């Protein structure tokens, strides 16, 4: 059985629900040794429930004949109305005051199976030691609720008591079969007359001419005038008032105040078919005396006023679409339809207007059930449209709360498992008590979202209805008593709070107001702890740092149903629906509706979670492939912005990089791979890695793009891929030399760079346009060189910066905006822009005020010039005798720079490089250059295109070790090629406290021992 399976044992083998019940019983001061039960003397011995149950209970007792078994029938208020069974057992019941009329609610006798079954609306077993009263601990009591098949409400419960040692699982199954049979007999006692009456109603609906009318936003037209607009709450108020009129035998008309002082007049027409009695309700509209004041439904309240006499209905000239969406015949005053046999046709009252519409038809109770069913279907339809419109988990939770308030609940609280909200996989199996959750949405009232604990951590201890719901994966209905200090307990069963067939508003819609529908059933007995007896579980269920949202409903006993958010076999969270007060408890249909709403929301939440996880994975991958920090360059000050698109398409292939090159130069590159998601990010990472590799070879920009184009254009080894995913990717590659202040750039299908000279006007740099990567066979790539003034601001960007909406829009205008923002945009007296970071913010703020529509990569560089006093260069003839002179020139320059500690190693490097240039550099002079900034760079240029490389010299060879020595005494070295010749360079890092090594030839030779 559900309640028994869901029970989680704690302590000495006692379930958490039982422990919670014990706490409440103790707080109520119930004596374990004895009890005084209130006895209801005014019971109907011939009630419908007793007549339906009597033969079933007789057969049930006969099934266990010879065993000390007693069977008791209790009504919805937990009053014993019938009992049968073994004589000894009945005598024991008399001694325990369990006589007919005795109330066995938890408030009076502590933990009882009847009380638990009525509150949970499910079978429940209390084993001997779980009873609160000592004189019941020898018994096992099992109870099952009796449901009315028509209304779905709990009409009572049947309890079977047996000594603990004789209890068998088959007894619980036999008890469940008996309660099901009682429900069938309840239907047999009432269905015949209801079917006859419904046939009469159907015949009445088929009579009369037809036309059309729609109650929906807009200006619907009707014959003779325009119908008033009705808000959602007004439509619900009309249906509630119609249900109340049908259920009433005295009231014949009512008025409902609408917005703007309008009044809806409802008239009840009595109908009869044999023994079946029912009514039809029609509605018309007029301007009230308080027009413009906004009364009644406009203020959120349906004001129903009894008018007095019965009204009739006549066939009109139209059909109408009622506020709940049904097509019904228009009841006009002119030509009344002939009455069927047995139907009453009261005279048409004077003053009846032709613009009256049939609103509801039914028997007391049946009309309410029909309206509730239509309301539930309408709510599910709206949930399918309005829940899950985004891929955001919190927004989806808010949409669920918005759709349920006020039509289904007065307060909705949605909690998601913490790991789910983070985008992780939900935990497998049931969610145990104490599992951390996060409050995703809280809504109370029609228009206002209350942030009670929003986003805060939430835990629900064992025994609370929320914990039982998460643990079992099934909806749980309870009643929640709230005192001035907050909710008393969220886990206590409340008997006598089950819904009765004649009570409750339409589809559970709208908060209860002073003028709303009144339950036709008797007062609801609210159980649970009294004020001031709050157990520890209630406080633990509160979000950290704030009160529980149920406090918003005020003091009293409130109805609650919790539904798990289940998707793909996992529990993602919990949706809690609260109704203010105990007059409108949730019945079985409401619980089913809550489960359906939660299931639909859960699918959307899970879709959002999966999207969030994939998007986070894509962002993580892309950001790991992008530079985390730009390097510090001697050539420029850098700043960047990478802005992922907010369209929900995932990350894209935009990328950028800054690469230090030899000679204190810098390579700046931006690129764009078409598409979004992991595939585009992986392709971008492949291109960026290739660019860094090619940049390390010190190739000119046009050659770098040519190699990239060749890499992308190669046929894939995978037959499933017709072309490389990087095909049609764009790239801009720029090299800046701070010594000569020259920029050299080439582009492959990419927008050109922009530059703003200091104090001047920004302009686009004219770079020859090349085809996108993978299509380079169309034409070769070309580069262009431009002199830049020191302090110029250079901008490299992707095309997302120039897009308007989802397209490019007016590209020329966007470029003008970019140039204006790059120039500084300041008036006289504001001064030039000195911060590259602030320039980035200004550009993105100007061109992307509402955020990007496509991924955007922006790289800014404020270029610098290397001061002349940090550069020294000489032209040397190609003669071996100049090597000694070159060492002397370098020694003097280092002394001027205060770098005497590098004299030995620099001399060694100069000797080796100049000697190689003289021997193998061909005809022409040899150039020697020293550059000093954070490092010391020595460059030797010649006219040869041969590539220097380290070789492994044999032990007996006298040469071949020069470049090896250079590599040992420098931080790095390399060669770059020029149109005419090459440059070999070596870089050293000054160390102020490092002593110059002594020239020990034996130590140098020892370094080559491993080459022998």
N, C-alpha and C positions, 0 to 999 in steps of 0.2 A: 504494500500500500504506500502511496506517495509520501504521506506525512511520516510514516514509520521509516521508510527507506532514507528519507532526507535527514533523519535525526542523527546528530553527531554526538557520540558519547564522550562524556568527560567526567571527571571525578570517579566515583566508585561505580562505574557502569551505568550512570544516569545520563540521559540525553540532555543536550543544552536547552531544548525547549522546556523540558520538565524542570530543570534547575531554575530557569527564568520564572516558571509558574510558581515554584516554591517561594522564590523571593517575593513575588507579588502577594502570595497568600500570607506570608509572614508579615508583610507591611500592612495588610488589612487586619491583622490581629486575630486570625482564625485559630481556634484552639484545636490542637492535633488530637486531643483525647475525646472531644465531644463537639457537637455543633448544634446550632439552632437554625433550622431552615424555615424561611417564610413559606406559607402555604396559601395558594390561590384557591379560594372556595367557589368562585363564580366561573366554572368551566363548563363548556357546552359538551355534554356527553354524546351528542349526535352530530358533532362537527364533521366537516368533509374529510379531514385527515383521519379521524377515528374510524369513520365508515370505510375509508379506503384501506386502512391498515389492519382492521380487525381480523379478517380471514387469513391474511398473510402471516400475522403474528401467531395465530392459532396453529398454522401449519409449521411455522418455525419451531414452536415449542414442542410439537409432536415429533419433529425430527430428532430432538435431543431428549426424548422421553426416557426416564430412568436415570438421568444425570442431574446433579444439583445445579441446574441452569435457570437463571431468571432473565426475562426479557422485559424491557421498559421502553415505552414510547414517550418522547418529550416533544413539546411544540417548539416554535422558533424562539420563544422566550425562556427555554430550558425548564419549563414546568412539566412535571410528570403527568400525563393525561391518560395513560393506560399502562398496566403491568401484568405479566403472566409468568407462569413457570412453576418450578418445584415448590411444594408447600413450605419446606424448611427454609428455602431461600427467601420466600415472601415474608416469613416471620422475621428473618434477620433484617429485611428491609424495613419492616415496621419498627423494630428496635432502633434502627439507625435513622428514624424519622423520614425514610424515603417512601412516603405515602403519596397517593394521588393528589396532585396539586402542589406538591413540594417543588421548590425551585432549586435545581442542582447546579446553578451557575457557579463559576469559580469564586465569585465574590462572597459566596455563603458557605461552600463546602471545600474550597481549595481546589487542587488539581483533580479534574474529572474528565473522563473520556467524552462525555456529552458536550461539555463546555469546549473542549479542544476541537471536536468534530464540527460544532456549529461555527466556531470562529475561523477555522481553516477551510471549511466547506469541503472537507475530504475525510475519509476514514481515518480513525486514530485509535491506537491501542495503548492503554496504560497498564503496565505490568505491576504485580503486587507491590514491590518495594518502591515503585515510583509514585504511589498514592501519597497524598499529603496527610490524610487522616490515618491514624494507627489502626482503627478497626476495619479498614479496607485493604490492608497490606497483604491479606491472605488471598485476595481475589485478583483475577485478571479481567479487566473491563475493556470491551471493544465496542466502539460506536461508529455508526455510519450515517451521514446526512440523508434526508429525503428531499429530492428536488422536484419542483413542479415542472413538468415537461413543457408547459405553455410559456410560463414566465421565466423559467430558469432559476427561480429563487429557491432558497432553502426553507421548507415548510416545517421541518422538525428533524429529529434524529431518533434512531433506534439503538438501544444499548443492550448488549449481551454480557452478563456477568457469570463467571465460572471460577471455581477454585483454581489457583495458579497451576497446581500439579496436573489438572485435567485439561488445561487449555491446549487446543490443537489448531494448527494453521487453517484447517478446513472450516473451522467455525467462523472465521473472519470472512471467508469466501461465501459461506451460506448467508451470513448477515448482509453482505453486499448484494447478493441476489434478491434478498427479501426487500431491501430498500428500493431496488430497481423495480420490483413488482408493485410496490406501493405507489411509486411514481406513475406507472402505467395505469393503475386503477384511478388515480386522481384525474388522469386524462380522460378515462372512460366516463367518469361521473360528470364531466363538463363539456366534452367535445361535441356531443350530438346537437345540443341547442345552439352552440356557437357556430357549427357548420350551417345549420338552417338559417341563422341570422346573416351570415356572410353571403349566402346565396341570394338573399333578399337585397342586400347592399349591392351586390354585383349587378343584379337586374336594374336597380335604380340608377347605377352609373351608366348603363347602356342607353338610357332614354334621352331624348331631346336633341335639338340641333347643336351644332358645334362651331366655335371660332377659336381664336388663340390669344393668349396673354402670357408674358414672361415676367416673373418677379426676379429681376437681376439688375446689376448696376447699369445705368443708362437711362433712356427715356422710352420705355415700352408704351405702345399705344393700345387703347381699348375702344370698343364702340362707345361713342359719346364723350370721350375725354381721355386724358392721359393718366396712367396709374402712378401712384407715388413711388419714389425710390425707397427701397428697404435695405437697411444695413443687415449684416449677418446676425447681430444680436437681436434686431427687431424681428427677423424671420423666426428665430428660435423662440422669442417671447410669444409670438402668435401661436406657434405649435404647442407650447406649454399651456397657454390659456385654453386652447382647443381641447387638449387632453383633460384638463381640469373640468371643463364643461361636460364632456362626454361621461366622465366618471361621476359627475354630480347628478342627484335625482331631484334637486331643488332649484339650482341655478339654471336659468334659461338663456341668459345673455351676459355678455361682459364687454368691457372696453379696455383697450390697451393703448397707453400713451406712446406716441412715436416722436421722432425728432421734429423740431420746429413747431411743436404744439399740435401736430396732427393726431387724430384718434382713429384707431381701428375698432370697429364695432363687430363683435362676434355674436351670432345667434345660433341657438341650439334647436334642432328639429328632432323630435322623438320619433323613433321607428320601432316597429314590432313585427315579429314573425313567429306565430305560435307562442311558445313560452319564452322565446329569446327577445330581449329588449336591447335597443341601442339608440344611437342618435347620429345626426349629421350636423356639422358646424360649418356655417358660411360666414364670410367676412366682407365688410365694405369699409370705405374710408371717408372721412370728412375732416374738415378743418375744425379744431377745437377752439375753445375760448382763449386758451393761452398760447395762441400761435406765436411762434418765434421764441418761446421761452425754453424749448428743449426739455421736455419732461419725459417721464416714463423710460422707454427703451433708450432714448438719447442719453440718459444718465446712467445707463447700464441696468435699469430695473424695469420689469414688465409690470405695469399697474393695471390690474384687472378689477373692474367695477361691476357688481351685479346690477342688472337693469330691471328685471322683473318678469315679463311675460314671455310665454313660449312663442317662438317665431316659426313660420312655415317656410317652405322652399318651393319654388316653382321653376319649371323649365325655362331657361332663357334662350338666347340665340347664339351661345358660344360655348366652347370648352376653355378651360383655363389651365395654365401651368402653375400649380400651387407653389408656395415658398420652398417646399422640400423637393420640388422637381417633378411631381406627378402631374400627368394630364388628366383633368377631371372635368365633368360637365358643369357649365355655368348655371347657377340657380337663379333664374329671373322671376319677376313677379307676375308675368302676363299669362302664361299658359302652363298651369301645373300639370304634371304628368299623372296619368291614372295610377292610382294606388294598387299595389298587388294585394293579394288576399291577406287580410289580417293587419295590414299596415294602417297606421293612423295618419291622417292628413289634416293638421290644424289649419285654421284660416290664416291667410296671408295678412300680417299686421299692417296697419296703415303706415304709410311713410317708407315702406320698403323700396329700395332703389334697385335699378337693373344692374348696376355695377357691383354685384355681389358674387363672390367666388366660393366654391366648395373648398373648404380647407381640410377637413378630416371627417372620416366616416368610421364608426366602430362601436363595439359594445364596451362598457366600462371594463378596462383592463386590456381588451383586445386592441382597441384603438391606440392605447399607450404602447403596446408591444409593437404594433405596426410602425408607429412613429419612431420608436427607438430603433427598430431594425433599419428603417430608411436613414435615420441619422447616422447609424454606425457605417452603413455602406457609403454615405456621403463623406464621412470623415476619412474612411480608408481611401476613397477616391482622391480626396484632397491631399492626403499624405503621400500617395503615389506621385502626385504632381509637384508638391512643394518641399518634400524631404529628400535631401541628397542632391540639391541643385549645384553644389560645389564639391570640390575634392579637399575640403577642409573638415577635419573631424569635429572641432569645436563648433563650427557653423552648422554642421549637420545635427549635432545635439541641440543647438538652439532652435533649429527648424522643427525638430520633433516637439520641443516644449511649446513653441508658438502654435503649432497645429492642434495641440491637445488642450490648451487654455484659451477660452473658458469652456469649450464645448464638452470636454470629457473630464476635466479636472480643474480645480482652483489653484493648484500648485503642482509643478512638475520639476523634479530634480533628476538630472542625468549625470551619472558618475561613470568614468571610464578607467579601466585598469591602467596603472601608471605606465607599464611597459608598452601597452597598446598606443597610448597617447604619444609615446616617444617614437612610434613607427615600428616597433619590434614585433616579432611574432607573439600572439597571445599564448599564455601558458596552457599546456594540454590539460584536459580533464576539468573537473569542477574547480571553482575558485574558493579556497579555504577561508575561514574566518581570519581576520587580521591582515588580509592581502591589501597592500597599499593601492588606493584608487585616487583619482583626481576629479574634482568637480568640474565638469565640462559645461554645464548649463543649469540655470535656475530661473524659472519664470513664475511670477505670481501676478495675476491681473491680465487684462487683455492687451495692454500697450507697453507695460513697463517690465524690463528685465531686471530682476533684483540680483545683485552681485554678492549674495550671502555665501561667503566661502568660495567664490568662484576661483577655480584654478588651484585651490588649496588641497592638501592631502586629506584623505578621508579613509577611515577604517571602520569596519562593522564587526563587533565582537560576536562570538558564538551565541546562538539563541535569538538574535534579532531577526526580524523578517527579511531584512536585506541579506544577512549571512545565509539564511536558509534558501533564499532565492538563488544566490550565487552558487551555493553548494549543490543544489538539486538541479539547477538549470530549468526550473519551472516557475510560473507565476505564483506569488504568495499574496493573499489578501489578509489584512489585519485592521484593527482599529487602534489609533494612536491617541492616548490621553495626553493633553498638554496642560500644564499648570502655569502659574505666573513665572516660574523659574525655568520653563522650557518643557520639552517632551519628557513625560514620566518614564515611559518604556515603550520601545518600538517592537517588543517581542511578545507582548501579552495577548492571549486569546480573549476575545470579547464576544460573549454569547448574547443572543437576543438582538444582535445587530445585523443579522441577515436581512436582505431586502424582502419586502412583502409585495405581492402581485399588484396591489393597488397604489403603491407609493413610488416616489421618485419622479424627477423631471424627464423631459424628452431626451433620450440618448445620453443622459448624464450631462446635459449641456447647461452651461451658465452657472454662476454662483447663486446660491439660494438668497433671495431677498425677501423683504417683508411682504411683497405682493406676488411672489412666485407661486408655483404649484405647491400644494400642501399634501403631505403623504396621507393616504387614506387609512393606513394601518395605525395601530396603537403606538404609544411612545416606545422608543428604542431604549433598552436597558443598557446603559454604558457600563462596562466593567473595567477592571484594571486597577492599578494602585491609586491611592488617594493622593491629594496634593502633599508635597513635601516628602514623598517617599521614593524619590528618584534613585534607582539603583545605579551601580557603576557602569552598566552597559549603555545607559542613555548618554552619559557624558562622553563615553568613548566613541560614540557614533557621531559626535559633533566634529565639524572640520576644525583644523588647527587654527586658533586665533579668532574664532567667531562662533556665533550661535547657530543652531540648526535651522535650516530654512523653514521647517514646519512651524517655527515660532511666528512666521508671518501670518498664519491663519488665526492666531489668537488662542485663548484658552478654550478648553472643551475637548470633546472626543471627536476625532476626525477619522474619516475612512481612508484607507491606504491600500494600494495594490502595487507590488513590485514585479517588474517583468525583466528577465535577463536579456541582454543584447547578445544573441547567439548568431554566429555566422560561420559556416563551414566547419561545424562541429566544435567550435571553441567559443568561450564566453568572453566577450569584449568589455562588458560593463553591466550597468544596471540603470533602468529607468523607473523612477518612483512617481506614482500619480496619487495626489492627495485631494480629497474633497472636504470642504469646510463643514464641520458638524457631522452628526451621526444620522441625520434624516435621509441621506442619500448614499447608503452603503453600496459597494460594488457587488453586483451579482455575477453569475457564471458567464453571462454574455459579455459583461463589461471586462471580466478577466480575460476572456478569449480575445476581445478587441485590443486590450492592452498588450497581450502577447503578440498579436499581429502587427500593431504599430511598432513595437520594439523590434520585431524581426525585420520589418522593412527598413527601419533606421539602421539596424545592425549591418545589413548588407552594404548600405551607403557608407557607414563608418569604416567597415573593413576595406571597401574600395579606396576610400581616402587614406587609410593606413598603408595599404599596399602602394598607392601612388606616392605617399610621403616617403616610404622606405626607398622606393626606386629613385625618386628624385634626390633624396639625401645621398644615396650611393653615387648617383651621377655627379652631384656637386662635389662630393668628397674626392671622387676620381679626378674630376677636372681641376679642382683646386690643388690637388697633389701634383698634377702635371704642370700647373702654372707656377711661376716663381713665387715663393713665399715672401722673399725680401729682395729688393733690387740691390745689386752690388754698388759699392761706393766707387765712383769713377773719377778719374782726374779730368776727363773730358767734359763732364756735364753733371748737373744736379737733376735727379730724376724724381718723378711722381707718377702714379698710375691709378686708374679706377677700372675695376671689373664689375659690371652690373648685369647679373642674370636677368633674363626677361621675366616679367610677372604674369605671363599669359597662361601659365600652367602647362606649357609644353615640355618642361624639363630644361636641362642645361644645353648649351649649344657648343659649337666648335670654335668660338672666338678665343684667341690667345695672343700673348705678347711675350717679349723677352728682351733682356739687355745683357750683352755678352762683352766682357773686356777682351780687347785684342792687343796685339803687340804694338810697341811704339806709343803706348798710352792712348791708342785709339779705342773706339767703342762701336759695337754693332747694335743697332736698335731694330727690332723686327716686330711686326704685328701681322696676324693672319686670321682667316675666317674659313671654317669648314661648313659646308651647307648641312642643314639639319639640326636636330636636337637629340639629347639623350646620351646613353652610354656609348653607342656606336660613334657618334660624332666626337665625343670626348676622347675616346680611344684613338680615333684617327688624328685628332688634333695633337695628342701626345706623341704619336709616331712622327708627325711632321716637325714638331718642335725638337725632338731628339735628333732628327736628321739635320735640321738647321744648325744646332749647336755643334754637331760633328763637322759639318762643312765649314762653319765659322772658324773652328780650330785649325783648319788648313790655311787660313788667311787668304781665301779666294776673293776675288772682286765680286761685287753684288750680282752682276749679270751672270757670272758663272755659278754662283750659289743657286740662283733661280733655275738655271739650265739643268743643274744636277737634280734639283727637287722635281722639276718637270719630268725628267727622265725616270726618276724613282716612281712617281705617281703613274706615269703612262705605261709602265711595264705591264704585260698581261699577267693576270692573277693565276696562281697554280690551282686555285679552287675553281672547278668547272661551274659551280653554282653562282659565282660572281663574274658577271660580264665585264665589269670594270672596277678599278680601285675606288673605294668609298671617298677617297680624297680628291677624286676627279672634280674639276671646276672649283677647287679651293683657291682662295686668293691670298696673296702675300706681298708685303712691302718690306724691303731690306735696305737699311741705311747704314753707312759707315761714316763716322765723323772723326777727323784728325785734328786734335787741339793744337798741334804744332803749326800747321798751315791754315787752320780754321776753315777747312774745306769739308763739305758734305758730299758723298757720292751715294747715289740711290738707284735702285731698280725696282720695278713693281710688276706683279703678275695679276692683272685683273683687279687690282686694289685701288681705292681712292688715293689720290696723291697726298703727300704731307703738306702741312701748312706751317708757315714760319712768321713770327712777329719780331722784327728787329727792335732793339731797345729804343723807345721813344718814337717808333715809326708805326706804320700801318701794316697789319698782317696781310699776307698774300698766300696763294697756293703756289707750291713749287712745281714748275713744269718738268715732269718726269715722263719720258716716253712710256706709253701704255703698252704692256705686254699681255698676252692671252693668259687666262687662268691656268693653274697647274694641271698637267695631264693633257693639255691641248696645245702645248708649246710648239708642236710641229708646224703650226700655222705660220709662225714668224719667230725670229730670234729675239732674245731679250736684250734690251739696251739700257745702259746706265747714263746718268747725267751728273755732273759735278757742279756745285754751287758754293760760292764763298759766303760764309756766315759771319756777321759781326759778333764779337764776344758779347755775351749776355742775351743773345737772341733766344726766343722761346720757340722750340720745335714741337709740333703736335703730330703724332701718329695715331690713327684711330680706325675702327671698323665701321662698316656701312650702317650699323644699327644706330649710330649717333646722328645720322642724317635722315632717318626714317620718321615719317609722320603716320601714326596709326599703324596699320598693317602693311602699308605701301610706302613708297619713297616720297610721294607728294611732290611739292615744289623743291627740288634738290638745290636749285640755285639760291632760293631764299634761305634754305637751311645752311648752305655754305656761307652765305653772308652773315648769318647769325653766329656761326662758328668763328669766322674771322673777327667779328666785332668783339666776341667774348675773349678771344685769344689776345687781342690788342690791349685788353685791360678794361675797356668800357667805362673808364673813369673820366670825369670832366677835369678841367684845369684846377690845379690846386690839390687834387687828391693824391697825386704822386703815382709813380709807376708801380706795377705789381711786382713784388720781390719774392713772394712765396710761391713756389711751384705747386704746393699742395692747395693753396687758396685758388690758384688758377684752375686746377682740376675741378674744384667745387664750383667755381663760377661757370665753367663751360657746361658741366652736367646740369647745373641749376637752370641755365639759360635754355639749353636745347631739350632737356628732359625734365620739365617741371613736375610732370605727373608720373615719372618713372619710365623706364624703357619699354618699348613694345617688342624689341628684339634684343638679343644679347649685345652688350657694348663693351669693347675694350678700348681704353684711352691711355696713351703713354706720352707724357710730356718730358721734355729735356731742355733745361736752360744751359746752353753750351758755354764752355769756357775756353780761353786761350792759354796755352802754356807760356808763362813769361819768358822773355828773351834771355834773361840771366840764368835760366835753368836749361838752356840748350847750348851745346858746344859742338861744332862740326868742323872737319878739315878735309881737304882734298889731298890725296897722297899719290905719288907716281907709282906705277906698277914695278917697283924695284925692291928686291929683298933687303936692301940696306935701310929702307925707311922704317923697318920694324922697330929698331931701337929708338928712333926719333918719335915714333908714334907712342911708345911707352912713356917717353919723357913728357910729351904734350899732355897725356892723360894724367900723369903724376902731378903736374903743376895745376891742372884744372881741379883735380880732387882736393888739392891743398887749398885752393881758393874757396871751394865749397865746404870745407871743413869735414871732408870724408877721407882723411888720411888712413883710417883703419881699413879701408877697402883698396889701398894702394897695391898690395901684393896680388890679391885675387884679380883685380881689374887689369893689372899688368899682364898676368898670365893669360887672361881671356883675350886681351888686345893682341898679344903676341901670336896666339894660335889663329885667331880669326883673320888678322891682317896677312899672316904668312900664307894661309889657305887662299885668300883672295888674290895675292900676288902670284902664287903658283898656278892656280886653276881658274882664275877669274877672267882670263882672256885679255884682249887689248883694252886699253882705256884706264882712266884713273880709278883709284880705290877711295871710297868715301868712308870716313869714320865720324860717328856722331854719338854724343853722350846726352842723355835726357835724365833730369833729376826732378822727382816729385816725392811721392812716398817711397819710391824705389829708385834705384840707379839702373839705367838701361844702356847697354853698349850695343851699337849697331855698326855693322860693316857691310857696305854694298859694293858689288862688282857687276860686270857685264855678262856673266855666265848664267845659264839657266839650269846648270847641273844641281842636283839636290844633295846637300851634305847629309851624311848619316854616320852614326857611330858604328865602328867595326871592331871585331875582336882580333886584336893584333897577337901574333904568335910571340913566344918568349924570346926568340932570336931576332925579331924584327926591331929595327931602330925607330920606325915611324908608326903612324896609325893610331896614336893614343891622344891626340890633341883634343878632339871633341869629347872624349871620355873625361879628360881633365876639366873641360869647360862645364860639363854636366855635374861633376862632383863639387865644384866650387861656386855654383850659382843656384838660384832658386828654380829657374826654368830657362829654356833656350828653344830656338826654333828658326825657321826660315820662311820668308814670304816672297812671292814672285811678283815682278813688275813687268810691264810690257818690254822693257829692255834690261834684263838682268834680274838679280835677286838681292835680298837683304838678309843677312844672318844676324840674329840678335840674342842677347843673354841678359837676364834680369837678376839683380842682386838686391837684397834688403839690408840697409845699413843697421848695424847693431853697435850702439854707442859704447858699450862696455866690452865688446869683443876685441881681444888682442890680435894683432896681425901675426900669422904663423911664420916661423922661421923657415928659410929656404933650405930644407934638408932633403937632398936628392935621394938619400937612402929611404926615407919615409915615403917619398913619392913612388919609388920603384916597388916598395912593398905592397902598394895598393893593387898591383897587377899580378900578385901571386895566384889569385883564383883563376886567372886566364891561362895559366900554364897547361 
